[in-house]
Amino acid sequence: MSLDSVTMKNAVNRWKAMNASLQALKSAGVEGIMMDLWWGLVERKVAGSYNWGGYGSVQIGGFLGGNWEMINKNQQNLLSKMATGNGHGENSPYFDGWKAFEDNPFHPTKNPHGVIQMGLAENQLSFDLVETWLMKNPEASICTPGGVNDFRDIAIFQDYHGLTKFRNAVANFMEKVRGNRVRFDPDRIVMSGGATGAHEMTVFCLADPGDAFLVPTPYYPGFDRDLRWRTGAQLVPVVCERSNDFKVTREALEAAYKSAQEANIRVKGLLITNPSNPLGTILDRETLRMVVSFINEKSIHLVCDEIYAATVFTQPGFISIAEIIQEKEIECNHDLIHIVYSLSKDLGFPGFRAGIVYSYNDAVVSCCRKMSSFGLVSSQTQHLIASMLSDDEFVNKFIAESANRLATRHKVFTTGLAKVGISCLQSNAGLFVWMDLHHLLKEQTFEAEMALWKVIIDEVKLNVSPGSSFHCSAPGWFRVCFANMDDQTMDVALTRIESFAVQNNETCTTVPMKRQCWQKPQNNLRLSFKSRRMDDIMMPQCLMSPHSPLAQSPLVRARN
Ligand SMILES: Cc1ncc(COP(=O)(O)O)c(C=O)c1O
């Protein structure tokens, strides 16, 4: 049944007609019907609080016959609200992209027509450097003959402060990435399970359920899960516009703050991601100063996600918030400043789950440290990373070489796109580009963006990520990851995009402008997705509850 079977007012749509058709189906021997739930209605007001209203009433036409209520009551009685809710956002249609890839993954010889994964912000370009180091330093791994002597000590280590040498090495690495212009105190480093765990831990320390964080858009979709799901906190978007390249402005911050106040929501902080995922841009000094003055005036926290710090590959260089707050002319209450970091992107180790919170606030450090028991980095991983990052020669070489390789890959990719008339937001960081396809949309709407996205997945066979999943304010943008594949796969991806664009350009010159290029019947780039899925995504964004799966869709296994 279509998603609009239940109206925005949570009532059954066209009750009489629906009842009659369901009765007809039932008498024809149909035993059941399938219906999608729109969580924006069911979980409209507060995450974890459900109003089954209209869906409960669709017990008409002889179907469901009370089972519906029984199922829900049973489930809710047996499990927690969190377990029966959709706070994780995994039921989102964006997982279609992942499913498409997983069902049919590209392989150069075994499956050359498979889907290429370009939705994964992984940094695989410099693994050979790490592998060479590992071969030269077998004692760093306690499971090798060279390292087994340390096995016992490391295996029993369980202090939630972490190995001193791990904290020293991470502080040292963070300083190097910031050009040694700032110092980090190893005693302020608290471990967590990746930046994912670090964000949640920070929110647990700074906010109570219902409190909010401002987040500039477009932003990493995982934030909807990491900051909100288990903490009960909310996110208030700071709407950044394409007209100024999605830069964060004072006006946008003030507007978001005001809208939260008008809705009686207590704002506890601002979360910025620098460099930005998905934009691949960095925040300049002026913007960072403005942000610091904004949060100080409002007396709210500033959480800076600097997970992509070492992915800056050309000038201007990266400026950490740590640099800004040490400027003499900046007035700043350091108790409000917190950095979230992990080795998932800069070193390309998302599997190691080596995340940290670095807070300038003693109470936050102390509270986070106690909480870190729930997400420690294993001592084996700490030991290995400590050895690797204490090797200055390796670190210096890795940082420089990784930036070079990212720069080259970025150039190859963006030049290839430019040749066929596709532009990207100018960027100098990250593992992705923010590709502008708004000229290929049938109309400038998010529905049209989703339709184009489905074509790119189903027909062009690339899993890229649509801008709406990053809460982008303008339709037609797509995040395309370029560092999670080898050169040959990148060539194939580029060739596919190029022929897609050429077909569209040809079509565009022969059909009236209004017509959507990729709908031309004779080319094979036609829509081929299930309408059921489209129902999910056809809802105008303005109608969506912040708790709807679309709003929080991670697309992403929510890690990237
Ligand atoms: C901006 C941002 N923050 C946090 C994360 C989560 O990183 P981790 O794998 O360390 O949990 C990601 C992952 O893509 C990210 O892009």
The ligand as an SDF file (V2000), in Angstrom:
LIG
                    3D

 16 16  0  0  0  0  0  0  0  0999 V2000
   32.4810   13.9550    9.8890 C   0  0  0  0  0  0  0  0  0  0  0  0
   32.5300   12.5660   10.4470 C   0  0  0  0  0  0  0  0  0  0  0  0
   32.5280   12.3960   11.7770 N   0  0  0  0  0  0  0  0  0  0  0  0
   32.5510   11.1780   12.3140 C   0  0  0  0  0  0  0  0  0  0  0  0
   32.5900   10.0370   11.5370 C   0  0  0  0  0  0  0  0  0  0  0  0
   32.6300    8.6810   12.1870 C   0  0  0  0  0  0  0  0  0  0  0  0
   33.9430    8.2130   12.1790 O   0  0  0  0  0  0  0  0  0  0  0  0
   34.4530    6.8910   12.9360 P   0  0  0  0  0  0  0  0  0  0  0  0
   34.6100    5.8510   11.8890 O   0  0  0  0  0  0  0  0  0  0  0  0
   35.7560    7.2510   13.5430 O   0  0  0  0  0  0  0  0  0  0  0  0
   33.4380    6.5330   13.9350 O   0  0  0  0  0  0  0  0  0  0  0  0
   32.6040   10.1700   10.1530 C   0  0  0  0  0  0  0  0  0  0  0  0
   32.6320    8.9840    9.2900 C   0  0  0  0  0  0  0  0  0  0  0  0
   32.4480    9.0460    8.1090 O   0  0  0  0  0  0  0  0  0  0  0  0
   32.5810   11.4600    9.5940 C   0  0  0  0  0  0  0  0  0  0  0  0
   32.5950   11.6570    8.2730 O   0  0  0  0  0  0  0  0  0  0  0  0
  1  2  1  0
  2  3  1  0
  2 15  2  0
  3  4  2  0
  4  5  1  0
  5  6  1  0
  5 12  2  0
  6  7  1  0
  7  8  1  0
  8  9  2  0
  8 10  1  0
  8 11  1  0
 12 13  1  0
 12 15  1  0
 13 14  2  0
 15 16  1  0
M  END
$$$$
